[in-house]
Amino acid sequence: MASAMVLTEDEALELLAFLITAARTQLDEAAEYGPLRLLTAAARLADFMAERASAGTRDFLAGPFKTLPEAVLRSVDPSKYAVQLDAVCRAVADHLVGHFSGGRAS
């Protein structure tokens, strides 16, 4: 499978800057903001990748984690939030298995 660049240098630098500054900000924020910052980074990465990714990855990027609720759900219903994150983790794993096995799920 040919590999395509899915980030420009500018996009990679923007994401790098976000992750580094989020790490610093996290030192002064409540612990529950950590997962939200990671999800924000994941969403930014997905947006950068979408136009240059394979069709299967584009479908994946438009799927489960796009439906994750806003930060408010975490404080309203933490167990529902965890269930939704678990579903996204399973979707990531399923996509990676298919992607790295050449479309053959194990």
Secondary structure, 3 states (H helix, E strand, C coil): CCCCCCCCHHHHHHHHHHHHHHHHHHCCCCCCHHHHHHHHHHHHHHHHHCCCCCHHHHHHHCCHHHHCCCCHHHHHCHHHHHHHHHHHHHHHHHHHHHHHCCCCCC
